[in-house]
């Protein structure tokens, strides 16, 4: 099973943000109905989806780390008051 690496995800997020900067800048100077504008919009959308996935994985990883840090009873064991 593959495990998630938050440090690697941080580097990937940083790199995606770097790569997406140029298309964002270029889209401002492209004509709104041009092929170039639509291509840049698609590129920006793809970068956004990749960022969203990485952030979700980070949040899930942080959630699991938090849950693992709790002293929870094993599944199926009785809770004693």
Secondary structure, DSSP 8 states (H G I E B T S, - for coil): -----HHHHHHHHHHHHHHHHHHHHHHHHS-TTSHHHHHHHHHHHHHHHHHHHHHHHHHHHHHHHHHHHS----TT-----
